[in-house]
Amino acid sequence: MPHNRPTLGQEEENMAINVLQSGWLAQGTAVERFENDMCDFLGLPQGSAVAVSSGTAALYLALVALEAKGTNIAFPAYSCSALRNATALAGGNPLLIDSRMDSPNMNIETIDHATNIAIIPHMYGLPQDFSKHPCKIRVIEDCAQALGASVNKTPVGLQGDAGVFSFYATKLITSGGQGGMVVSKDAAMIEALKDYRLFDRRSDAKIRFNFQMTDLQAAIGSAQLRQFSKFLKRRAEIFQQYQEANFPLLDASAGVQPVRFRAILRTTKQEDIIAALARHNVSAGVPLQDWELLGPKELYPAAYYWTQNTVSLPIYPSLTDEEVNLIINIVGNVL
Ligand SMILES: *Cc1c(COP(=O)(O)O)cnc(C)c1O
């Protein structure tokens, strides 16, 4: 049993075949349609989304659009290396932030006035509310793990200056393996992103790069989004079964609405649980290892703590009740 498995079927096949038969593969109607499908899903006016080739590209372009070069950019030590890479490529100065002890999300209370831009991920589908933050900072919400979550009824992606999404194979939905999107309520920001994306046949000498999504990817993304509420429902059912087995799962703080992207145990028995599951060919793992932290572990004790005290269990729509019960029995025995 893999730790993760994308949910792909007839809808994805049909949409992909339509694109192939149309003969139009790049920056065509399927890309625009996926962008507008995302706008509809998030309750944004159409035209407020820009599809790109990956979540990393989305982060980088959002930083470029916020004129990040030479500015101070805060992001968590406990997160995907994409944040460090995008910051460096955009010419920003990284300011690493530790996690909280009650949540693997970054401790936004330690962000101060030295920060110009903060990249705030919602780890494992658990959204972070930063609406009451006292500092005047620009915010990029990293929603790669939290599509469909919300804070006080506002969908994640709309709280800050820009929201970025990833449609990599293991995320909540995929656009056929790779893909990303930036959304924003700010029309000037969308304009800047689209200007960057359109790199060919330009009369100015501005440096741009090709970060475009293909129509084949976009068509698969739209097919996934159409089934997304069904996917989320099944994920929530599995999460609830783990909860009913009294598993010590990480959960969202009050007032925010999570999505069940990951089922993360908070446990000191990391090795034992992973080994017991492996004996039954169930793949579970440490969601983020200490050597993956974006700064030295001595400086980020909470981040280090989360690398040592978490196990990620399988949770995805195609997991059967039988498979869930097997996991519950094995993990229950160790706990
Ligand atoms: C996956 C992920 C990214 C990067 O997205 P890609 O599409 O893989 O480039 C960025 N941030 C977070 C929190 C992620 O989980």
The ligand as an ORCA input file, in Angstrom:
! r2SCAN-3c Opt
* xyz 0 1
  C       4.687     20.799     -3.018
  C       4.913     22.093     -2.341
  C       5.515     23.165     -3.000
  C       6.111     23.055     -4.378
  O       5.240     22.707     -5.387
  P       5.788     22.002     -6.738
  O       4.595     21.951     -7.612
  O       6.283     20.641     -6.338
  O       6.878     22.851     -7.291
  C       5.632     24.361     -2.315
  N       5.197     24.502     -1.060
  C       4.635     23.490     -0.381
  C       4.154     23.710      1.025
  C       4.479     22.245     -0.989
  O       3.923     21.237     -0.314
*
